[in-house]
Amino acid sequence: MPSYLSSWAAELAAQSDRVRDLIGGAHWLSDGAHKEELIRSFLRNYVSSRLRVSQGFIKTVYPNERCSREIDVLIVDGEGQPSFFRSGAFEIVPPNSVAAFMQVKSGVSSAVMASALDNIATAASLAIDTPHPTRIWKGIAAYSHELACESVFRTVAGWINTFVTSDKRFEALGASASSEKALLLLPNCIAVLTSFVIFIQACEKPRSVRLKFVQAEALAAAYMFADLLAYSGVSGNSASQLDAIIESIRPPKPQFIDIDF
């Protein structure tokens, strides 16, 4: 069964490489759009039947009119509030109808990670005042990286640390803020689909969050998608079987770093 789960990442990587090989570097936007659609198509096979996997924007109209930046993977609850706009797989939705969202990147770098984290925080901030903000799963998925394996966790942790210590939204949480408040603005999970996965979790210390790093290699995609599907209301009928399969695999020993904000 681990070989089946590792085939998820291999299949996504193979299909993305096939397009890159055919069009070369002439159409980077098309290549990126294809990578996003590969993940949307994959998730449509697993999410609950009441959910839609789209792309688009999260928008509020009351008490303040605000809009997120474009979201690559937007999982919408069809039983929630109606969309402001919907055309095919493109939607503009209120925060209450969002079950999960994800940014998709071809690779990771300091600039790419800073942009992705900012996009996540901007979109998540729209949902903070909704009745159930902690039920929205947030993630960043990348197809590749060029970091040295022995330093990848420290490098990515450093990027996250720079973001949370310099962004005024975290400062505004207050001197005694709990990690749960900070988690509302951070992704639940960051993964390079064929290499590693980082889970951002609550920490017992005030104004701190904990990063859990797993060098999962080909299983990184499975760990990320299982974390998404385990969230309330996201999984379809196959999710309980998937969770059992994931739990049966002995993961590599994780590493932990606490980050103060």
C-alpha positions as CSV (number, residue, x, y, z in Angstrom):
1,M,0.0,0.0,0.0
2,P,2.8,2.5,0.6
3,S,3.7,2.1,-3.1
4,Y,0.2,3.0,-4.0
5,L,0.3,6.2,-1.9
6,S,3.7,7.2,-3.3
7,S,2.3,6.8,-6.8
8,W,0.2,9.9,-6.1
9,A,3.2,12.2,-6.0
10,A,4.8,10.3,-8.9
11,E,1.7,10.7,-11.0
12,L,1.4,14.4,-10.3
13,A,5.1,15.0,-11.0
14,A,5.1,12.9,-14.2
15,Q,2.1,14.8,-15.6
16,S,3.5,18.2,-14.7
17,D,6.9,17.3,-16.2
18,R,5.2,16.1,-19.4
19,V,3.7,19.5,-20.0
20,R,7.0,21.3,-19.1
21,D,8.9,19.0,-21.6
22,L,6.4,19.7,-24.4
23,I,6.2,23.5,-24.0
24,G,9.6,24.3,-22.5
25,G,10.0,27.7,-20.9
26,A,7.9,29.6,-23.3
27,H,4.6,29.6,-21.4
28,W,5.3,29.6,-17.6
29,L,1.8,30.8,-16.8
30,S,0.3,27.8,-18.7
31,D,2.7,25.4,-16.9
32,G,1.7,26.8,-13.5
33,A,-2.0,26.7,-14.3
34,H,-1.7,23.1,-15.3
35,K,0.1,22.2,-12.0
36,E,-2.8,23.8,-10.1
37,E,-5.4,21.9,-12.2
38,L,-3.7,18.5,-11.6
39,I,-4.2,19.0,-7.8
40,R,-7.8,20.2,-8.2
41,S,-8.5,17.1,-10.4
42,F,-6.9,14.8,-7.9
43,L,-8.9,16.2,-4.9
44,R,-12.2,15.9,-6.7
45,N,-11.8,12.1,-6.5
46,Y,-11.7,12.2,-2.7
47,V,-13.7,15.2,-1.2
48,S,-17.2,14.9,0.0
49,S,-19.9,15.0,-2.6
50,R,-21.3,18.2,-1.2
51,L,-18.0,20.0,-1.8
52,R,-16.8,21.7,-5.0
53,V,-13.1,22.0,-5.9
54,S,-12.6,25.3,-7.7
55,Q,-10.3,28.3,-7.9
56,G,-11.1,31.9,-7.3
57,F,-11.4,34.4,-4.5
58,I,-12.8,34.8,-0.9
59,K,-14.7,38.0,-0.4
60,T,-16.5,39.7,2.5
61,V,-19.1,42.4,2.1
62,Y,-20.1,43.2,5.8
63,P,-19.0,44.9,7.9
64,N,-16.0,45.6,5.6
65,E,-15.8,44.8,1.9
66,R,-12.5,42.9,1.4
67,C,-11.2,40.4,-1.1
68,S,-8.4,37.8,-1.0
69,R,-5.8,37.4,-3.7
70,E,-6.5,34.6,-6.2
71,I,-6.6,31.2,-4.6
72,D,-5.3,28.2,-6.6
73,V,-7.4,25.5,-5.0
74,L,-10.6,26.5,-3.3
75,I,-12.8,23.8,-1.7
76,V,-16.3,25.2,-1.3
77,D,-19.2,23.8,0.8
78,G,-22.2,23.5,-1.5
79,E,-24.5,23.6,1.5
80,G,-23.0,26.9,2.8
81,Q,-23.8,30.4,1.8
82,P,-24.2,30.8,-2.0
83,S,-21.3,32.1,-4.1
84,F,-21.3,35.7,-5.1
85,F,-20.2,34.5,-8.6
86,R,-19.7,31.1,-10.2
87,S,-18.7,30.2,-13.7
88,G,-17.5,26.6,-14.2
89,A,-14.7,25.9,-11.8
90,F,-14.2,29.6,-10.9
91,E,-15.9,31.1,-7.9
92,I,-16.0,34.2,-5.7
93,V,-17.3,33.0,-2.3
94,P,-18.0,34.3,1.2
95,P,-15.8,32.9,4.0
96,N,-18.6,30.9,5.6
97,S,-18.8,28.6,2.5
98,V,-15.0,27.8,2.5
99,A,-13.9,24.3,3.7
100,A,-10.3,24.6,2.6
101,F,-7.9,26.4,0.3
102,M,-4.4,25.9,-1.0
103,Q,-1.7,27.8,-2.8
104,V,0.2,25.7,-5.5
105,K,3.8,26.5,-6.5
106,S,6.2,25.0,-9.0
107,G,9.1,25.3,-6.6
108,V,10.1,26.9,-3.3
109,S,12.4,29.8,-2.6
110,S,12.5,32.6,0.0
111,A,10.5,35.0,-2.2
112,V,7.9,32.3,-3.2
113,M,7.4,31.2,0.4
114,A,6.9,34.8,1.6
115,S,4.3,35.4,-1.1
116,A,2.5,32.2,-0.4
117,L,2.4,32.8,3.3
118,D,1.1,36.3,2.8
119,N,-1.6,35.1,0.5
120,I,-2.7,32.4,3.0
121,A,-2.8,35.0,5.9
122,T,-4.7,37.5,3.7
123,A,-7.3,35.0,2.8
124,A,-7.5,33.5,6.3
125,S,-7.9,36.9,7.9
126,L,-11.3,37.2,6.1
127,A,-12.6,34.2,8.0
128,I,-11.4,35.1,11.5
129,D,-14.7,36.7,12.4
130,T,-16.8,33.8,11.0
131,P,-18.5,31.3,13.5
132,H,-16.0,28.5,12.8
133,P,-12.7,29.9,11.5
134,T,-10.6,27.0,12.8
135,R,-12.5,24.5,10.5
136,I,-10.9,26.0,7.4
137,W,-7.9,23.9,6.3
138,K,-5.1,25.9,4.6
139,G,-2.0,24.6,2.7
140,I,0.9,25.3,0.4
141,A,1.9,22.6,-2.0
142,A,5.0,22.8,-4.2
143,Y,6.2,20.3,-6.9
144,S,10.0,20.6,-6.3
145,H,12.8,22.3,-4.4
146,E,16.5,22.8,-4.9
147,L,17.5,23.0,-1.2
148,A,20.2,21.0,0.4
149,C,18.5,18.0,2.1
150,E,20.4,18.4,5.4
151,S,19.3,22.0,5.8
152,V,15.8,22.1,4.2
153,F,13.9,22.2,7.5
154,R,16.1,24.9,9.0
155,T,15.8,26.9,5.7
156,V,12.0,26.7,5.5
157,A,11.6,27.3,9.2
158,G,13.7,30.4,8.8
159,W,11.4,31.7,6.1
160,I,8.3,31.1,8.3
161,N,10.1,32.7,11.2
162,T,10.9,35.8,9.1
163,F,7.2,36.0,8.1
164,V,5.6,35.7,11.5
165,T,8.1,38.1,13.2
166,S,7.8,40.8,10.6
167,D,4.1,40.7,9.7
168,K,2.1,43.2,11.7
169,R,-1.0,40.9,11.7
170,F,0.8,38.6,14.2
171,E,2.0,41.6,16.3
172,A,-1.7,42.8,16.5
173,L,-2.7,39.5,18.1
174,G,-1.5,40.8,21.4
175,A,1.2,40.2,24.0
176,S,-0.5,37.1,25.5
177,A,-1.9,35.6,22.3
178,S,-2.2,31.8,22.2
179,S,-0.8,29.7,19.3
180,E,-4.4,29.0,18.3
181,K,-4.8,32.6,17.2
182,A,-1.6,32.6,15.2
183,L,-2.7,29.3,13.6
184,L,-5.7,31.0,12.1
185,L,-3.3,33.0,9.9
186,L,-0.9,30.2,9.0
187,P,-1.2,27.2,6.8
188,N,-1.9,23.9,8.5
189,C,0.5,22.1,6.2
190,I,3.4,22.9,3.7
191,A,4.6,20.2,1.5
192,V,6.9,19.6,-1.5
193,L,5.0,16.7,-2.9
194,T,8.0,14.3,-3.5
195,S,10.2,15.4,-0.6
196,F,8.9,16.7,2.8
197,V,5.9,17.9,4.7
198,I,5.7,20.4,7.5
199,F,2.7,20.6,9.9
200,I,2.2,23.9,11.8
201,Q,0.7,23.0,15.1
202,A,-0.3,24.6,18.5
203,C,2.3,25.1,21.1
204,E,1.9,25.2,24.9
205,K,4.1,28.4,25.1
206,P,2.3,31.7,24.5
207,R,3.0,33.5,21.3
208,S,4.6,30.4,19.8
209,V,3.8,27.8,17.1
210,R,5.4,24.4,16.6
211,L,6.7,23.1,13.2
212,K,6.7,19.4,12.7
213,F,8.9,18.3,9.8
214,V,8.7,14.8,8.2
215,Q,11.2,13.9,5.5
216,A,8.5,11.7,3.9
217,E,10.0,11.6,0.3
218,A,7.5,10.1,-2.1
219,L,4.8,9.9,0.6
220,A,4.8,13.6,1.3
221,A,1.8,14.2,-1.0
222,A,-0.1,11.4,0.8
223,Y,0.6,12.9,4.2
224,M,-0.6,16.3,3.1
225,F,-3.8,15.1,1.4
226,A,-4.6,12.9,4.3
227,D,-4.3,15.9,6.7
228,L,-6.6,17.8,4.4
229,L,-9.2,15.0,4.1
230,A,-9.1,14.4,7.9
231,Y,-10.5,17.9,8.4
232,S,-14.2,18.0,9.4
233,G,-16.5,17.9,6.4
234,V,-13.8,17.7,3.7
235,S,-13.5,13.9,3.3
236,G,-15.6,11.7,1.1
237,N,-16.6,8.1,1.6
238,S,-13.1,6.8,1.0
239,A,-11.5,9.1,3.6
240,S,-11.8,6.7,6.6
241,Q,-10.0,4.0,4.6
242,L,-7.4,6.5,3.5
243,D,-6.8,7.7,7.1
244,A,-6.4,4.1,8.2
245,I,-3.8,3.4,5.5
246,I,-1.8,6.5,6.4
247,E,-1.8,5.7,10.1
248,S,-0.6,2.1,9.3
249,I,2.6,3.5,7.7
250,R,5.5,4.2,10.1
251,P,6.7,7.7,9.2
252,P,10.3,8.8,9.5
253,K,11.1,10.3,12.9
254,P,9.9,13.9,12.8
255,Q,11.9,17.0,13.8
256,F,10.4,19.9,15.7
257,I,11.1,23.7,15.9
258,D,9.2,26.2,18.0
259,I,8.8,29.7,16.4
260,D,7.9,32.7,18.5
261,F,5.7,35.5,17.0
